[in-house]
Every structure is written in C-alpha cells, then in structure tokens.
Amino acid sequence: MRIADVYIAGVGSVVPPTMTVERAVADGLYPAVEAEAHGYLGVAIAGDRPAPDMALEAAQAAVKRADLEPTELALLLYTNTWHQGPDGWLPQSYLRRHLVGGAVPAMAVHQGCAGMFDALELACCYLRAEPARHSALLVAADNYGTPLIDRWRINPGVIAGDAAVAVALSTERGIARVLSVCTLGVPEGEEIHRRGEPMFPPTVTLGLAQDFTARLRYTRANGADGIHPLTQLPVLMRELVEKAVSEAGIGIEDLAKVAHEAHSGEVIEHRIMASLGLDMGKSTWDFGRRIGHCGASDQFLALEHLIASGEVGPGDHVLLLAQAPGVVLSAAVVEVLTCEY
C-alpha cells in the first residue's frame, strides 16, 4: 500500500542489559556449535520486568520525542509475541490507564513478529479515514524469560531477546516519512508452526512449552509438503520488496539500509540480502546480533539505532522486513528526513 502524508514523529525503546553469548555458552545455556554457526554476540534480558512496563516506558519516550500529547492520540495499537501478564488481562489497557487515557481507542494486533507492520498499515488507514485524526501510537513488547519457552532454542538459528519499542505517527511532521507498507501471505505454510501438536486444548493451558524447533523437525520428518513454502520464501520476499520499493518510488538499489529480524547471520546473508542483490553492509545484522531477536520490535529498534547513530541521514531510504508464522511476509519503506533525533 502506498502511504501519503504519514510520518514517524518519534521512536522510543527499552533494551535491557545484555548477556554475552560467550557467557551463555560457558554457563551451558547455549551450545557452542550454535554460537559458532549463527554469529550472535549477546542477548537482551529483562529479568522479571513485565513487558507492559517496558512498553509504557518506550511509549512515553516516543510521544515525548514526537512532541505529542498522549491524550490527543487518535489510536493506540499494541502487539506482542509472548504472554504479557495474567490471562484474560489486556496489556493495552495498562498503557491506556497510565498514558493515553480512556478516550483513546486502544487495541491489540496479533501477527507474531510482523505485528508492527500490520499495526502500521492499520494506523495509516485509520489516520487517513478522518481528517481530524493526526497521530497514532504503535507499541511492541516482550519478555521471554518465563517458563514454557527457552529463549536460547526458540527457533532454529534464533535467540530471543527482551525489549520494547514504540513508534509515534503523525500526519503533520516527523523524523522519517512512511512511503509504503506491504504484506504477503503464504497460506500453504500455516501448519508449519503447529505440526505435531493439537489445536485444542491450547498447549499453554496444558503447561507445555512452545517449541518451534520441535514442530519444524516434526514437519521435516513427516513429508516434504509442509516444508515447500519455506523454499519459496526468498523468491516471495523479493517479489514483496519489489512491490514495496516500487510503491515508494525507488528501486532496490536505492536502499541505504535493510532493517530485518535478528536471525542467524547466515540466514540474513543468503536468504535476505543475497536474494535482494545487496551487500551485508546494508543490513542491520551488526546491531541485531548484539541483542537477539526481540519479537515484533526488531525492525523499529534497528531503525531507531540507524537514525540515532547517524548511519542514515536525510534522503536515505530504509527497508523494513519481517516474517511471521502463517506464513506472513511484511515490508515497509521509510525515507529519513532529519539527523536530529
């Protein structure tokens, strides 16, 4: 979808202290062979700090940097990939109480690690639907330091980091302009992330751990059909990116940086950057490998880092890329407008 007159006015984040992979290997948390293969350097660990608490801090920073009044926002969208608090409780209500107030619609978007992209698309449509709406807030947060999940083995080639990020959107001004956002579904891959387990009762209600690695192993051992969508992903991602940059009015070669999920360095190099014909120097792997894969926060944490560090400047175009179970691929293109962050 081509976007007009929507800006990223401010970004706020919370990235907890990191544990080095070297220490994790020494402590027996992470296999040395995995460390060698995938290239992570560290992972952000929030301890017992609740994800919604990190989300609130990130949101406060985003609206302050955007010079917006929280109570005047037109919309708040909250996304996450892991449990947030007591079952039946809504984390967006926590931000409603402590930041935006009851008059601001506060809703959840559940699209796994691509949640911020759906939130971005929905918020842009919401703002454009009514001229009186001028700003919105997107928030993502996760803390994986809980029972029923092992951050060191969350998925093949992935270490899960804890973090929160918030993006304040404005129809009037910003540090970057949103040019396009696109999503592509690969419905044939829906079963990849559930195979070997029943849909009812939900595994978490039985006290069973989430283990994407075991589900993928089951899929591979029980026929090639379920794996086929994975072999298509580089080609489909290329098609999606071509659409996103075309709607942004540029070509792939015009991209200054690609902000992606913090997966294995090998995966990023061969399945993302090589398929786009871009050098790894244009990736955000050097940033992501230091904090881990932080759920739905990765791409906007990386974008904040790029702008704050001066790695991108006015006129530069940044591609944001995500993949989520389903299988869902998402892409967005933003143009940086200022170095002042």
N, C-alpha and C positions, 0 to 999 in steps of 0.2 A: 504494500500500500504506500503510495506517495504521500508524504506528510508536508503540509504547508503551515508556516507560522506557529510552530510549536518548538520551544526552546528548553534545553536543560539549564535551569536557572541556578541550581546548586546541588552539590552531592555531599552527603555525609556518610561516614563509615566508622565502624568499630572493628578493629582487627586485634584480637588478644595476643599476648606474648606467644612466641613460637617455641616448640621443641625441635631440636635438630634431628634429622634422620639418623645421623651418626649415633646420637644418644639412644634413639628408639631401637636401633639395631643392637647396641650394647646391652640394652635392657630386655632384649628378647621380644619386643613388641612388633618388630618389622623384620622380615627375612633379609639377610644381606644380599641375596641374589636378586630380590625385588628392588632393593635400593640401587644396585648396580644397573639393572635393566631400565629403570624408569626415570632416574635422574632427579627426583625430588631432593631438596635440601632441608626442608623443615615443614612444620605444620602448625597452624594457629590453634591453640587450645584454650577454651574459655573457662575451664574448671566447672564450678557449679553455678556460673552466672546464667540466668534464664535468657533464652533467645529473645523474647519480647522486651526484656530490659535493654539488651543491646540494640534492638530495633528502635526503641524510644530514643536512645542517645544519638543514634545515626540520624533519625528523623529530625530531632531538634537542631542538629548541626546543619542539615540540608536546608531547612526553611530559614535558618538564620543567615546562611551564606547567600540564599536567594533573596533576602530582604523581603520575606513574605510574612503575613500574619497567619498563623496556623488556623485560626478560627474562620478565616475567609477563604480557605481552600474549597474547591468545588468537589473534590473527591480524594479519598484515601484508599489505595489498594495494597493489600498485604499478601505476600507469598512466602512459602516455605517448603522444604522438602522433608522435614522430620518433625516429630512431635514437639509441641510448644509449651504445654502445661497440662493442667487437669483436663481429662477427657470431657467433652461437652462444652468447654470454655473457649471463647473466641479471642485470639490474641489481638486482633484489630480493635477490639473494644478497650483494651488496655491503652492503646495509643489515643483512642477517642477520649477516654477519661483524662489522660494526663497531657494531651497536646492539642487536639483539634476541636474538641467539644462535640456536643450531641447533634448540632445542626449539619455537620459534615458527613455525607454518606461514607461509611467505612465497610469495605467488603474484602473477601479473600479470593485469590486467584490460585488455583491448583493446577500447575502444569509442570511439576517437577523442576528440573534445573533450568528450564526455559520459561519459568513463571514470570520473570521481569519483562520478557518480550511480549507476552500476551497482555500483561498489565499495561505496558507502554502503548500497545495498539488500542486497547480499550479506552485508556485515558485520553489518547489523542482524539478518538471518535467522540468521546463524551464532551471534551472541551469544544470541539468544532460544532457540536449539535446545538449549542446555545451560546450566542454572543456574550451573554453576561457572565459566562464561566471563563475564568482567566488562569487558574492554577490548579495543579493536582500533585499528589504525593504518592510515590511508589516505594514500597519498603520490602526488603527481604532479610530474613534472619534464620540462623540455625545453630544449634549446639548439639554435636553428635556424641558428646561424652556421657552416654547413657547406656543402661543395659539394652539388650536386644539389637545392638549394632556394634560392629568393630570398625572403627574409623580407618584402621590400617589395612583392612581387607574388604572395603565397602563394595568394590567392583574391580575387575582386572585392570591393573595399571593406574589405580586411583587411591589416593589418601584423602580422607575428608577433613577439611579444616573448618573451624568455627568462625563466624563473622556475621556482620550485619552491614547493609548498605541502604541508603535512602536517596531517591532522586526526586527533586522538586522540579516540576514542569511549569512553564509559563507561556502564555500566548503573546507576551509583550517583549521579553528580553531574556538573555541568558549567556552562559559561557560557551554553549555549543548549540547548533541548530539540528533538530531531528529531520532528516531528509526522507527516510523510508524505513519501513519495518515489514518483514515478510515471514510467513510461516508455511511449512510444507509437512504434511503428514504422510507417514509410511504405514498404513494400517495393517499390512501383512506382518509387521513386526510387533504387533500388540502383545502377543503371547510370550515373547522372549523374556520379559521381566516377571513372568508369573509361572512359567512352566515348572512342573514338579510339585506344585502346591495348589490346594483347592482355593477357590474364590470365597467359599464360606465353610466354616466361620473364618473371619479375617485372622490372619496369622498372629497379629499383635494381641488379639483377645485370648489367644491360647498360650501367650508367653513365648512365642517362637521368634527367633532372630530374623531380621531382614538380611538376606544373603544373595545379592545379585550374582556373585561368582558361582554359587551352587546352582542357581537357576540356569545360568548360561551353560554350565557344564552338563546339566541335565538335557538341555536343548541339543547340544552337540552330540550327545550320546544316543539321542532318540530321533534321528532323522535330520537330513540336511535342509528340509523345507523351512524350518524355523530360523535357520541361520541366513538364508538367502537375502533378506532385507539388509543385513549388515554389510554384505559385499557390495550393495548398491550405494551405500552412504556417500562415498567420495564423489561419485557422479552426481547424485541428487543434490549434495551440498554445493557443488559447482554450479548446477542449474539455479539453485536458490540464490546464491551470491550474485550470479549474473543478473538475475531479476532485480535484486536489491540495489545493486550499483547502477543499473540502467534507470531505475526509478529515481535514483539520486542524481542522475545526470552526469555520471562519471563512468570510468572503466575500472576494472580490477587493478590495472597497472597504476592507477592514480591513488590507490590507498596508501596512506602513510603507515598505518598500523592495523593489526588484526587482534582484537581482544576476544579471547576464547576461554573455554573452560580449562581449568588447570589439570589436564590429564597428563599421562605419560609423555615425556618429551618425544619419544619415538612416534607415538600416535599423532601428536600435533604436527611433527615434521612431515610425515609421509601421508597421512590421511587428510590433513587440512592444508598446510602451506604448500606442499608439492602439488596437490590437486588444483590449487589456485594459481600455480606458477609463481609463487612468491618465496622469497628467501626467509629463513627462520629469524633473521634480524628484524623483520617486520612483525614478528609475533610478540605476545606478552608472556611467553614462557618463562623468561628470566624473573619476572615478577611472581607469577603464579606458583612456580616451583618452590618458593620460599614460604608459602602459607598454606598450600594444599588446595583441593577442590572445595570451595566454600558454597556448595549448593547453588542456589539461584543468584548468588551475589557476585560470582566471579567476574563477569564482563564489566560491570559498572565499578567494581573495585579497581579493576585494571584501567578503566577509562579515567577514573579519578587520579590514579597514580601517574598516568601519562601526562595529564594536564598539569598536575602539581609539580612534577619533576621537570617539566619543560621538554619532555621527549616529543611532544607535538605542540604546534603553535597555530596561530591564526591562518586559516585557509587549508589546514590539513584535514583529510578525511579519514575517519576511523570506522572500520567494520567490526561489528559485534556479532559473535556467533555462539549458538547454543544447540545442545541436543538433549532430548528428554525421552524417558520411556514412552512408548506409544505406537511407533517411534515418531518423534516430532523433531523437526529441524527448524531453527529460527535464525533470522538475520536482521540486522538494523545498520543503517549508515548514518553517522553524525558528522557534521562539519564543525571543527573547533573555531571559535570566534575570538577568543582572547587568551592571553597567557596569565592574566591576573586571576589568581584563584584564592 
